[in-house]
Every structure is written in C-alpha cells, then in structure tokens.
Amino acid sequence: MPLIGYARVSTEDQTPLPQSQALKSAGCAEIHEEQASGGNRARPVLARVLERVSKGDTLVVVRIDRLARSLSHLLEVIERLEAKGAFFRSIQDPIDTGSPQGKFTLQVLGAAAEFERALIRERTKAGLASARTKGRVGGNPGLRAKDPAALRKVRLARQDGYMERLNETAQDWVPHVRRLRPDLAWEDVVRIINGPLPEARRWTQSRLLRAVNAYVRDGFLPATVLDRAGPRARDDRLPAIVAGIKGADPDITLQAICARLENMRERTPRGRTSWQPSSVKMLLERAKRLGIL
C-alpha cells in the first residue's frame, strides 16, 4: 500500500528533518512537510494531503500530536480517511487502522472520548441542581435584565463560537468556493464539496451560504463569490463540474473523478449513472476549449 508521510513543526525555529527521516525509514516515498500550529485545523498542506489520498493509501505520522492536538480532531481525520478507503498509522503510537489491533485502539479512544463527554454533562447537571437547592438561579443576570451590553457580549461570543466551528471545517469548503464561485451555481458547488465528505459532514446549500456570508463579512473570502452565477449553456455544465473537481486536485485520476461524479449522483451526457474514464477525458478536453480549466 502507498505510504504518505506528514511532518509538522510549530515554528520556523524547528526543523521537520528528524520526522521526515523517520517517515522515510518507515517506507514513505511521498512526504509532506508543514509549519503550522497543531491547534489550527485548517492547515493547507494537511488539507491537500487529505484531498489527494485515495483508496488503499496510508497516511503516516511520527507521533499523533504531529497530526492532531485533540482526540476529536484525530477521529475526524481518520473518519475522512476511512470514507476514502484509506488508513492511518502513527509510528510511535499503537495506532494503525490497517490492522485489527489498531482499529481496536481507535475504538477504545472513541469510547473514552464519549465517556468524557458524558461525565462533563453529568457534572454540569449536578452542579446546576445543587445551585438551585441553595436558591441560586443559573444564567447571566444581565441577560435576565435585558441589559444591552450583556446582550451584545453574548451575541459576539456566539459569533466567535460560530466562526471557530467554521474554521475547523474550512479546509472542506473554502478552497472550492474561492475557485468555483461565481462561475458555478451554488447547487453544483455544494455537490462538489460534498463529494468526498462522509454523510455526517455534508453541507446544505443554506448552511453553506451562511458560512460564506460570514467569511465574506470578516474578509476571509472576496465579496465576488456572492455574485450571481451567470447563465451557462446546458452543454457547458458538466465540463464546469469536472473542471471544478480537477482544479481541486490536479493529480486526481480519471477513475477517481468517475467515482466522485457517481457519489454526486451526476448523470453522464447520455443520462447514465455509471461513468467511464473516456467520458471524463472528453469533458476535461471540452473544459479546456471553453477556457474553464
């Protein structure tokens, strides 16, 4: 199985060389290096790696903390890999999703994370019940009094929380929106975004529009992505979609594009549900002639 290495350092003073050497010794012919904070989930190099992995590939890191700083992020990445039929391995940790032992370790980690969330919920409920018996009412006094300053503070906190959640998923949708809008209609953009994502992480058009508006408001995306999509001839729609998939991953194979189109439930020019590489190649050539690839 192809082994793809990922090495990360947090600052410019650090060097990824020891990690790269360890990954090379483990058999990784392809190694990607990145300088970024481990707490930042929207890492461009990691995003490209996760986009490019295909069935049978194994993503390899030296230690888990080089990939994720939280259990939730680790499980999220592994879920993305499993959705593509790929695997994950950590050299210094007992995790290898390609082996029964590694899968068992992962299940234990997932159960531990759920148990921790349950304990937090129970402690919160117990604390609120104890406070009520002592006559203390939960909540913000300023909110109960409808104080404008308190209301504004809560509104800003909610916005910050929403933006933080968006940042965790930015690698899934921002590159597509930046590249495809306003050339493609939102309906097609959503389908391209959802193509490689597991069911639990797929977007609706209204949810994506809300996220894009928030990023435009804060200057993370240009306002032009919200422009109305221009009219497109019926025969140009499929080439535009195929060009969008190819643009996200220039190294993607024709067969992988076929699989993506079938996941999107996109029909061939002749109305069939099963795609062939020859049809994709024809559409890519048309996209080049149209100047959209």
C-alpha positions as CSV (number, residue, x, y, z in Angstrom):
1,M,0.0,0.0,0.0
2,P,1.3,3.5,-0.8
3,L,2.6,5.2,2.4
4,I,2.1,9.0,2.5
5,G,4.1,10.8,5.3
6,Y,3.1,14.0,7.0
7,A,5.5,16.0,9.2
8,R,4.6,19.2,11.1
9,V,6.5,21.7,13.2
10,S,5.0,24.6,15.0
11,T,7.6,27.4,14.5
12,E,10.2,28.4,12.0
13,D,12.9,27.7,14.5
14,Q,12.1,24.0,14.4
15,T,13.0,21.6,11.6
16,P,10.9,18.8,10.2
17,L,14.0,16.9,9.1
18,P,14.0,14.3,12.0
19,Q,10.4,13.5,11.3
20,S,11.0,13.2,7.5
21,Q,13.9,10.9,8.1
22,A,11.7,8.7,10.4
23,L,8.9,8.7,7.8
24,K,11.4,7.8,5.0
25,S,12.7,4.9,7.1
26,A,9.1,3.7,7.6
27,G,8.8,3.4,3.9
28,C,7.1,6.7,2.9
29,A,8.1,7.5,-0.7
30,E,6.0,10.7,-0.5
31,I,6.4,13.1,2.4
32,H,4.7,16.4,3.0
33,E,6.1,19.0,5.5
34,E,4.2,21.9,7.1
35,Q,4.9,24.7,9.5
36,A,1.7,25.4,11.4
37,S,0.2,25.3,14.9
38,G,-1.2,21.9,16.0
39,G,-4.3,23.7,17.3
40,N,-5.1,25.0,13.8
41,R,-7.3,22.5,11.9
42,A,-7.3,24.5,8.7
43,R,-3.8,23.7,7.6
44,P,-3.4,24.0,3.8
45,V,-0.8,21.2,3.4
46,L,-2.8,18.8,5.5
47,A,-5.9,19.7,3.6
48,R,-4.2,18.9,0.3
49,V,-3.0,15.6,1.6
50,L,-6.4,14.6,2.8
51,E,-7.9,15.6,-0.5
52,R,-5.4,13.6,-2.5
53,V,-5.3,10.3,-0.6
54,S,-7.2,7.5,-2.4
55,K,-8.3,4.0,-1.6
56,G,-5.5,1.8,-0.2
57,D,-3.2,4.7,0.8
58,T,-1.9,5.1,4.3
59,L,-1.3,8.4,6.0
60,V,1.7,8.1,8.3
61,V,2.9,10.4,11.1
62,V,5.8,10.1,13.6
63,R,3.5,10.9,16.6
64,I,-0.2,11.6,16.9
65,D,0.4,15.1,18.1
66,R,2.1,15.9,14.7
67,L,-1.4,15.4,13.1
68,A,-3.9,16.5,15.8
69,R,-3.8,18.1,19.3
70,S,-7.2,16.8,20.3
71,L,-8.9,13.5,20.2
72,S,-11.9,14.9,18.3
73,H,-9.7,16.2,15.5
74,L,-7.8,12.9,15.3
75,L,-11.1,11.0,15.0
76,E,-12.3,13.5,12.4
77,V,-9.2,13.0,10.2
78,I,-9.4,9.2,10.5
79,E,-13.1,9.3,9.6
80,R,-12.2,11.2,6.4
81,L,-9.6,8.7,5.5
82,E,-11.9,5.7,6.1
83,A,-14.5,7.4,3.9
84,K,-12.0,7.2,1.1
85,G,-10.9,3.6,1.9
86,A,-7.5,4.9,3.2
87,F,-5.7,4.1,6.5
88,F,-3.8,5.9,9.2
89,R,-0.6,4.9,11.1
90,S,1.4,6.5,13.8
91,I,5.0,5.2,14.1
92,Q,5.4,5.9,17.9
93,D,1.8,5.2,19.0
94,P,-0.2,2.0,18.8
95,I,-2.5,3.1,16.1
96,D,-2.6,1.5,12.7
97,T,-6.2,1.4,11.2
98,G,-5.0,-1.2,8.7
99,S,-4.6,-3.7,11.5
100,P,-7.2,-5.3,13.9
101,Q,-5.2,-4.1,16.9
102,G,-5.0,-0.5,15.6
103,K,-8.8,-0.5,14.9
104,F,-9.4,-1.7,18.5
105,T,-7.2,1.0,19.9
106,L,-9.1,3.6,17.9
107,Q,-12.4,2.2,19.2
108,V,-11.2,2.5,22.8
109,L,-10.2,6.1,22.1
110,G,-13.6,6.9,20.7
111,A,-15.3,5.3,23.7
112,A,-13.1,7.2,26.1
113,A,-14.0,10.5,24.3
114,E,-17.7,9.7,24.6
115,F,-17.3,8.7,28.2
116,E,-15.5,12.0,28.9
117,R,-18.4,14.0,27.3
118,A,-20.9,12.1,29.4
119,L,-19.1,12.8,32.6
120,I,-19.0,16.5,31.8
121,R,-22.7,16.5,31.1
122,E,-23.4,14.8,34.4
123,R,-21.2,17.1,36.4
124,T,-22.9,20.1,34.8
125,K,-26.3,18.8,35.7
126,A,-25.3,18.0,39.2
127,G,-23.8,21.5,39.7
128,L,-27.0,23.2,38.4
129,A,-29.2,21.1,40.7
130,S,-27.0,21.9,43.7
131,A,-27.2,25.6,42.9
132,R,-31.0,25.5,42.7
133,T,-31.3,23.9,46.1
134,K,-29.3,26.8,47.5
135,G,-31.5,29.3,45.9
136,R,-29.1,30.4,43.2
137,V,-30.6,30.8,39.7
138,G,-28.3,30.0,36.8
139,G,-27.7,32.2,33.9
140,N,-26.5,35.7,33.3
141,P,-28.1,38.4,35.4
142,G,-27.5,41.0,32.7
143,L,-29.4,38.8,30.2
144,R,-32.3,38.4,32.6
145,A,-32.4,42.2,32.9
146,K,-32.0,42.5,29.1
147,D,-29.0,44.8,29.6
148,P,-27.8,45.9,26.1
149,A,-24.1,45.5,27.0
150,A,-24.7,41.9,28.2
151,L,-26.8,41.1,25.2
152,R,-24.1,42.4,22.9
153,K,-21.4,40.4,24.7
154,V,-23.4,37.2,24.3
155,R,-24.1,37.9,20.6
156,L,-20.4,38.5,20.0
157,A,-19.5,35.3,21.9
158,R,-21.9,33.3,19.8
159,Q,-20.4,34.8,16.6
160,D,-16.9,33.8,17.8
161,G,-18.1,30.3,18.6
162,Y,-19.7,30.0,15.2
163,M,-16.5,31.3,13.4
164,E,-14.4,28.8,15.4
165,R,-16.6,25.9,14.3
166,L,-16.4,27.2,10.7
167,N,-12.6,27.4,10.9
168,E,-12.5,23.7,11.9
169,T,-14.2,22.7,8.6
170,A,-12.7,25.5,6.4
171,Q,-10.4,23.0,4.5
172,D,-13.6,21.2,3.3
173,W,-15.3,24.1,1.6
174,V,-13.3,27.4,1.4
175,P,-10.9,26.3,-1.5
176,H,-13.9,25.1,-3.6
177,V,-15.9,28.3,-3.0
178,R,-12.9,30.5,-3.8
179,R,-12.2,28.6,-7.0
180,L,-15.7,27.8,-8.3
181,R,-17.8,30.9,-7.5
182,P,-19.4,32.7,-9.2
183,D,-18.8,30.6,-12.3
184,L,-20.9,27.7,-10.9
185,A,-24.3,27.8,-9.3
186,W,-24.5,27.2,-5.6
187,E,-26.3,23.9,-6.1
188,D,-23.3,22.5,-8.1
189,V,-20.8,23.9,-5.7
190,V,-22.5,22.2,-2.8
191,R,-22.5,18.9,-4.7
192,I,-18.7,19.2,-5.5
193,I,-17.9,20.0,-1.8
194,N,-20.0,17.1,-0.5
195,G,-18.5,14.6,-3.0
196,P,-15.6,13.4,-0.8
197,L,-17.2,14.0,2.6
198,P,-18.9,11.4,4.8
199,E,-22.6,11.8,5.2
200,A,-22.3,13.3,8.7
201,R,-20.2,16.2,7.4
202,R,-22.1,17.2,4.2
203,W,-23.4,20.7,3.6
204,T,-26.8,22.0,2.7
205,Q,-27.0,25.0,0.4
206,S,-28.5,27.3,3.1
207,R,-25.8,26.3,5.6
208,L,-23.0,26.9,3.1
209,L,-24.4,30.3,2.1
210,R,-24.5,31.3,5.8
211,A,-20.9,30.2,6.2
212,V,-19.7,32.0,3.1
213,N,-21.5,35.2,4.1
214,A,-19.7,35.1,7.5
215,Y,-16.3,34.6,5.8
216,V,-17.0,37.5,3.4
217,R,-18.1,39.8,6.2
218,D,-14.8,39.1,8.1
219,G,-12.7,39.4,4.9
220,F,-11.7,35.8,4.6
221,L,-13.4,35.5,1.2
222,P,-13.8,38.1,-1.6
223,A,-17.3,39.6,-1.9
224,T,-17.3,38.4,-5.6
225,V,-18.1,34.8,-4.5
226,L,-21.6,36.0,-3.7
227,D,-22.2,37.4,-7.2
228,R,-25.0,35.9,-9.2
229,A,-23.8,33.0,-11.3
230,G,-24.0,33.9,-15.0
231,P,-26.1,31.9,-17.4
232,R,-24.4,28.8,-18.7
233,A,-25.4,26.6,-21.6
234,R,-26.7,23.2,-20.7
235,D,-23.8,21.5,-22.5
236,D,-21.3,23.5,-20.5
237,R,-22.5,22.5,-17.1
238,L,-20.8,19.0,-16.9
239,P,-17.4,20.3,-18.2
240,A,-17.6,23.0,-15.5
241,I,-18.3,20.5,-12.7
242,V,-15.5,18.1,-13.9
243,A,-13.1,21.1,-14.2
244,G,-14.0,22.1,-10.6
245,I,-13.1,18.6,-9.4
246,K,-9.9,18.6,-11.4
247,G,-9.0,22.0,-10.2
248,A,-9.2,21.0,-6.5
249,D,-6.8,18.1,-7.1
250,P,-4.7,18.4,-10.3
251,D,-3.3,14.9,-9.7
252,I,-6.6,13.2,-9.4
253,T,-7.1,10.3,-11.8
254,L,-9.9,9.9,-14.4
255,Q,-11.2,6.9,-12.5
256,A,-11.3,8.9,-9.2
257,I,-13.2,11.7,-11.0
258,C,-15.7,9.0,-12.2
259,A,-16.2,7.8,-8.6
260,R,-16.7,11.4,-7.4
261,L,-19.3,12.1,-10.0
262,E,-21.1,8.8,-9.1
263,N,-21.1,9.9,-5.4
264,M,-22.6,13.2,-6.5
265,R,-25.2,11.2,-8.5
266,E,-24.4,13.2,-11.5
267,R,-25.5,11.5,-14.8
268,T,-23.4,11.2,-17.9
269,P,-24.1,13.2,-21.0
270,R,-26.1,10.2,-22.2
271,G,-28.1,10.0,-19.0
272,R,-26.4,7.0,-17.5
273,T,-25.5,6.6,-13.8
274,S,-22.2,4.8,-14.3
275,W,-19.2,6.9,-15.5
276,Q,-16.3,5.8,-17.7
277,P,-12.8,7.5,-17.8
278,S,-13.3,8.2,-21.5
279,S,-16.3,10.3,-20.8
280,V,-14.4,12.3,-18.1
281,K,-11.5,12.8,-20.5
282,M,-13.9,14.2,-23.2
283,L,-15.4,16.6,-20.7
284,L,-12.0,17.8,-19.5
285,E,-10.9,18.5,-23.1
286,R,-14.1,20.4,-23.6
287,A,-13.5,22.4,-20.4
288,K,-10.0,23.4,-21.7
289,R,-11.6,24.5,-25.0
290,L,-14.1,26.6,-23.0
291,G,-11.2,28.2,-21.0
292,I,-12.6,27.0,-17.6
293,L,-9.7,24.6,-16.9
